[in-house]
């Protein structure tokens, strides 16, 4: 009898994004909420946040004794997710194991062919309805081939059920936020309890290095402003959440809807902080209401810039220009919002000279925070075919944007990685004076904490060297 469903995160760490804190895996909250509607007992065990190993996972599985275990994965976490499901099968081979997420959605044949013993079902695409229907079918002894959105092995062949239609009304979802231990989640920079929320799904832009437009079928759906803001208020009142990170690909697409969200947040006056990612073009579009962004609580915005080269922006199909990128950052800086962006390095034509030029221009663009990331072609992204002959790294666990996956014509991978470290060092040594001279006390404190974390806890710590760290931290009086 199928009664107990366990949702997991994979035991994977990179010392990149996660260095700023720990946040609840919102995708599992939505998944759990939908499964609970069918009267199952559901638990979430956030392995990534708990920072535990496979043997500890094994112990938890033995104690909880679930009937079905589900885990999600993107490319960098796929190996860890599969290893976890294999460990589940070691405990009890009768436990039904399910794998979802962007990587298995597109690479289900490879994943199933290589891991038949560990994985019973792959959930393809948007998972909430598929997961609920699957566990209901398992409970009722029904034919799982009638459940749309699956891939699985049966009689030595892969069965692929019809595509799952996207959820029409995102307001109908009821995330199970109560299943998290909120004491575990926080944002180091502001020392706040942190939640990740989703106001929309999808993006109708087709950046060649990105997979999101494919996963969401180049469609865009949004929650109503009222539904979203009520959820934010609920998170604050019930769980003490003080800061929300918008996890959307594109929260600001609809100007009228977005301004309504801002107005509601201002009206509710929750005293919370917000951070998000959005497009350069939307910041420029909203230059007349950027004061509302700040009044509503948006203190930190990442904008997708990616390159200082027009030819690469065209190759990436970004639909922006370098001048627009500079303007968006300037507008955000002018209203006191912390600006963050990334620059993608390591295309096949990259040289030491071109990387040096990039970091010089990055300083000219003047974001508060900059990341110098390596071109990482997901095996299902549009750009993969363009660079496939240059891919020299097949270990998916290294597809986390700071390990060289391709080797340019005129640089070795070691040289490329060394230049990435140099970019970070050059940029942040130059930015120190700006941080120290900031008049905005909140922003100054935010930036000083950010750089301290970067120096002490990130993948850069060892490579930057003790001498550089000491020098930089002395400048900051840390």
Buried (B, 14 or more C-beta within 10 A) or exposed (E): EBEBBBBBBBBBEBBBEBBBBBBBBBBBBBBBBBBBEBEBEBBBBBBBBBEBEBEEBBEBBEEBEBBBBBBBBBBBBBBBBBBBBBBBBBBEEEBBBBBBBBBBBBBBEEBBEEBEEBBBBBBBBBBBBBBBBBBBBBBEEEEBBEBBBBBBBEEEEBBBBEEBEBBEEBBEBBBBBEBBEBEEBBBBBBEBBBBBBBBBBBBEBBBBBBBBBBBBBEEBBBBBBEBBBBBBBEBBEEBEBBBBBBBBBBBBBBEEBBBBBBBBBEEBEBEBBBBBBBBBBBBBBBBEBBEBBBBBBBBBBBBBBBBBBEEBBEBBBBBBBBEBBBBBBBBBBEBBBBBBBBBBBBBBBBBBEBBBEBBEBBBEBBBBBBBBBBBBBBBBBBBBEBBEEBBEBEEBBBBBBBBBBBBBEEBEBEBBBBBBBBBBBBBBBEBBEEBEEBEEEEBBBBBBBBBBBBBEBBBBBEBBEEEBBEBBBEBBEE
